[in-house]
Amino acid sequence: MRPQPQIVRVIDLETTGSAPPAHGVCEIGWQDVALGPDGRWELQGEGGSILVNPGRAIPPITQAIHHILDEDVADAPWWHDVARRVLDPYPRRVALAAHRADFEQQFCTPSLTHGQEWICTWKCALRLWPDSPSFSNQVLRYWRRPDGLDQQRGLPVHRAFPDAYVTAHHLRDQLNEAGVAQLLDWSRTPGLIPRVRYGPHRGKAWSELDHESLMGFLTDRDPDIRFTANAEMDRRSGGGAVGRQSAQDLLL
């Protein structure tokens, strides 16, 4: 019996807003990344995108981001008519992935994905590339300059396929650096933020904060900040590390 191919499918959505069910999907894009016979992950296939009728008007403020108009999706299929075949294709993917996957997961519910696990390339970038000036999909694109990324194929920005294509290059490199199991593990927790985001200590490493300042972040409204502050407290107690882990650490 032939072994199942190891494939992760990157997903990107364009929507009418960020809070379903008030908002709906107006485009879905995808790009696969597969494990080759040489043990390296590479992009596989052409990927694609499908316009979706969101069942409601697209607000002008959202049209200004992705430039998808109501008339573009008036005759497009409904979300539930296209979602399952994109999110749960045959052969089954080992995981789905997205940049800031928490957003996609609001629309790509377990009933549509067959309960598939997700890799968040944003959370993984925080761990693997903490020196990046920012962690958006596009800043990582121009800061890292991933091998093989075709500039025009990755445009226009804020359209489903080009964004999925760019994310797939980040995912490929993350998989080759840390592996599926580690990326999934990082993706199950909040983000580990490399530097303080705001306030008088903005831009500092967490290790530079005095104890009182660090304590103030333990009750922050942002779960990523709370998680990171707690991780730094653990580090000071000998229980963990904040920031990039060495290759040796990843094997332990």
C-alpha positions as CSV (number, residue, x, y, z in Angstrom):
1,M,0.0,0.0,0.0
2,R,1.4,3.4,-1.0
3,P,2.1,5.8,1.8
4,Q,-0.1,8.9,2.0
5,P,1.7,12.0,0.6
6,Q,2.8,14.6,3.1
7,I,1.1,17.8,2.0
8,V,0.1,21.0,3.9
9,R,-2.4,23.2,2.2
10,V,-2.0,27.0,2.8
11,I,-5.4,28.9,2.8
12,D,-6.1,32.6,2.5
13,L,-9.5,34.3,2.6
14,E,-10.8,37.6,1.5
15,T,-13.9,38.5,3.4
16,T,-16.5,41.3,4.0
17,G,-15.2,41.8,7.5
18,S,-13.7,40.0,10.5
19,A,-16.6,38.8,12.5
20,P,-18.7,35.9,11.2
21,P,-21.6,35.3,10.9
22,A,-22.1,39.0,10.4
23,H,-19.4,38.8,7.7
24,G,-18.8,36.3,4.9
25,V,-16.1,35.0,2.6
26,C,-15.8,36.6,-0.9
27,E,-12.7,34.7,-2.1
28,I,-10.7,31.7,-1.0
29,G,-7.2,30.9,-2.3
30,W,-4.8,28.0,-1.7
31,Q,-1.3,26.7,-2.4
32,D,0.1,23.3,-1.4
33,V,3.5,22.6,0.2
34,A,4.6,18.9,0.0
35,L,7.5,16.8,1.4
36,G,9.7,15.6,-1.5
37,P,11.6,12.3,-1.8
38,D,14.7,14.2,-0.8
39,G,13.2,15.0,2.6
40,R,12.7,18.7,1.8
41,W,9.4,20.6,1.6
42,E,8.6,22.5,-1.6
43,L,5.6,24.1,-3.2
44,Q,3.5,21.7,-5.1
45,G,1.0,22.4,-7.9
46,E,-0.4,25.6,-9.2
47,G,-2.8,26.4,-6.3
48,G,-5.8,28.5,-7.2
49,S,-8.6,30.7,-6.0
50,I,-12.4,30.9,-6.2
51,L,-14.6,33.9,-5.8
52,V,-17.5,33.4,-3.4
53,N,-20.8,35.1,-3.0
54,P,-20.8,36.3,0.6
55,G,-24.6,36.7,0.7
56,R,-24.3,40.4,1.7
57,A,-22.9,43.6,0.4
58,I,-19.1,44.2,0.6
59,P,-18.5,47.4,2.6
60,P,-16.5,50.1,0.9
61,I,-13.8,50.0,3.6
62,T,-13.3,46.3,2.8
63,Q,-13.4,46.8,-1.0
64,A,-10.6,49.3,-0.5
65,I,-8.4,46.5,0.8
66,H,-9.0,43.6,-1.7
67,H,-10.8,45.5,-4.5
68,I,-13.4,42.8,-4.9
69,L,-16.7,44.4,-5.8
70,D,-20.3,43.3,-5.3
71,E,-20.7,42.7,-9.0
72,D,-17.6,40.5,-9.1
73,V,-19.3,38.0,-6.8
74,A,-22.9,38.4,-7.7
75,D,-22.9,35.1,-9.7
76,A,-20.3,33.3,-7.7
77,P,-21.0,30.1,-5.8
78,W,-21.9,30.2,-2.1
79,W,-19.3,29.5,0.6
80,H,-20.7,26.1,1.6
81,D,-20.7,25.0,-2.0
82,V,-16.9,25.5,-2.4
83,A,-15.4,25.3,1.1
84,R,-15.3,21.6,1.7
85,R,-13.6,20.7,-1.6
86,V,-10.8,23.3,-1.0
87,L,-10.4,22.7,2.8
88,D,-10.7,18.9,2.8
89,P,-9.4,17.6,-0.5
90,Y,-8.2,14.1,-1.4
91,P,-5.6,13.0,-0.5
92,R,-6.1,14.4,3.0
93,R,-3.6,17.1,4.0
94,V,-1.6,16.6,7.1
95,A,-2.6,20.1,8.2
96,L,-4.0,23.4,6.9
97,A,-2.0,26.6,7.3
98,A,-2.5,30.3,7.1
99,H,-0.8,33.5,8.2
100,R,-2.6,34.5,11.4
101,A,-4.7,31.3,11.1
102,D,-7.0,32.3,13.9
103,F,-8.7,34.6,11.4
104,E,-9.2,31.9,8.7
105,Q,-10.5,29.4,11.4
106,Q,-13.4,31.7,12.2
107,F,-14.8,31.0,8.7
108,C,-13.2,27.6,8.0
109,T,-14.9,25.7,10.8
110,P,-14.2,22.1,11.9
111,S,-17.3,20.9,10.1
112,L,-15.9,22.3,6.8
113,T,-12.3,21.1,7.4
114,H,-13.1,17.7,8.8
115,G,-11.4,18.7,12.1
116,Q,-8.1,19.4,10.4
117,E,-5.3,21.0,12.5
118,W,-3.9,24.3,11.5
119,I,-0.3,25.8,11.3
120,C,-0.2,29.5,11.9
121,T,2.8,30.8,10.0
122,W,2.6,34.1,11.9
123,K,3.1,32.4,15.3
124,C,5.9,30.2,13.8
125,A,7.6,33.3,12.4
126,L,7.7,34.8,15.9
127,R,9.6,31.8,17.1
128,L,11.9,31.2,14.1
129,W,12.6,34.7,12.9
130,P,12.3,37.0,15.9
131,D,14.7,39.6,14.4
132,S,12.2,40.5,11.7
133,P,11.1,44.2,11.8
134,S,7.5,43.1,11.6
135,F,5.7,39.8,11.2
136,S,3.1,40.5,8.6
137,N,3.0,38.3,5.5
138,Q,4.4,41.0,3.3
139,V,7.1,42.4,5.6
140,L,8.4,38.8,6.0
141,R,8.3,38.5,2.2
142,Y,10.6,41.5,1.7
143,W,12.7,41.0,4.8
144,R,13.4,37.4,4.1
145,R,13.3,37.3,0.2
146,P,12.4,33.5,0.1
147,D,14.1,31.5,-2.6
148,G,11.9,30.9,-5.7
149,L,9.2,33.5,-4.9
150,D,8.0,34.9,-8.2
151,Q,7.3,38.6,-7.6
152,Q,4.4,39.0,-10.0
153,R,2.8,35.7,-9.0
154,G,2.6,37.1,-5.5
155,L,0.7,40.2,-6.6
156,P,-1.7,41.9,-6.1
157,V,-1.5,41.9,-2.3
158,H,-4.7,41.2,-0.4
159,R,-6.0,38.8,-3.0
160,A,-6.5,35.2,-1.9
161,F,-4.2,33.3,-4.2
162,P,-1.2,35.7,-4.2
163,D,-1.3,35.9,-0.4
164,A,-1.5,32.1,-0.1
165,Y,1.4,31.8,-2.5
166,V,3.6,34.1,-0.5
167,T,2.6,32.4,2.8
168,A,3.5,29.0,1.3
169,H,7.1,30.2,0.9
170,H,7.3,31.1,4.5
171,L,5.7,27.8,5.5
172,R,8.1,25.8,3.2
173,D,11.0,27.3,5.0
174,Q,9.5,26.9,8.5
175,L,8.8,23.2,7.7
176,N,12.4,22.7,6.6
177,E,13.7,24.4,9.7
178,A,11.5,22.9,12.4
179,G,9.1,20.2,11.0
180,V,5.4,19.7,11.1
181,A,5.1,18.6,14.7
182,Q,6.9,21.6,16.1
183,L,4.9,24.1,13.9
184,L,1.7,22.5,15.1
185,D,2.7,22.7,18.7
186,W,3.6,26.4,18.4
187,S,0.4,27.1,16.6
188,R,-1.7,25.6,19.4
189,T,-0.6,28.3,21.9
190,P,-0.8,32.1,21.7
191,G,2.0,34.0,19.9
192,L,5.4,34.4,21.7
193,I,6.1,38.1,21.0
194,P,9.8,38.8,20.6
195,R,9.7,42.5,21.7
196,V,7.5,44.7,23.8
197,R,4.9,46.2,21.5
198,Y,3.9,49.5,23.2
199,G,4.4,51.7,26.2
200,P,7.7,53.1,27.6
201,H,9.5,49.8,27.0
202,R,8.4,49.5,23.4
203,G,11.0,47.7,21.3
204,K,12.8,46.2,24.2
205,A,13.5,42.5,24.6
206,W,11.4,41.0,27.5
207,S,14.6,40.1,29.3
208,E,15.4,43.8,29.6
209,L,12.3,44.6,31.7
210,D,12.5,44.9,35.5
211,H,10.3,42.6,37.5
212,E,7.7,45.2,38.3
213,S,7.3,46.2,34.6
214,L,7.0,42.6,33.6
215,M,4.4,41.9,36.2
216,G,2.2,44.6,34.6
217,F,1.9,42.6,31.4
218,L,0.6,39.5,33.1
219,T,-2.9,40.9,33.1
220,D,-2.7,42.5,29.6
221,R,-5.9,42.3,27.5
222,D,-3.9,40.7,24.6
223,P,-3.5,36.9,25.1
224,D,-0.2,36.9,23.1
225,I,1.2,39.5,25.5
226,R,0.0,37.7,28.6
227,F,1.4,34.4,27.2
228,T,4.8,36.0,26.5
229,A,5.0,37.7,29.8
230,N,4.3,34.4,31.6
231,A,7.0,32.7,29.4
232,E,9.5,35.3,30.5
233,M,8.6,34.8,34.1
234,D,9.1,31.1,33.6
235,R,12.5,31.8,32.0
236,R,13.6,33.8,35.0
237,S,12.6,30.8,37.1
238,G,14.6,28.4,35.0
239,G,11.5,27.0,33.2
240,G,11.7,28.1,29.6
241,A,13.0,30.5,27.0
242,V,11.6,33.5,25.1
243,G,12.8,34.1,21.6
244,R,14.5,31.9,19.0
245,Q,15.4,28.4,20.0
246,S,18.6,26.7,18.8
247,A,18.5,23.7,16.5
248,Q,19.6,21.6,19.5
249,D,16.7,23.0,21.6
250,L,14.2,22.0,18.9
251,L,15.4,18.4,19.1
252,L,14.9,18.1,22.9
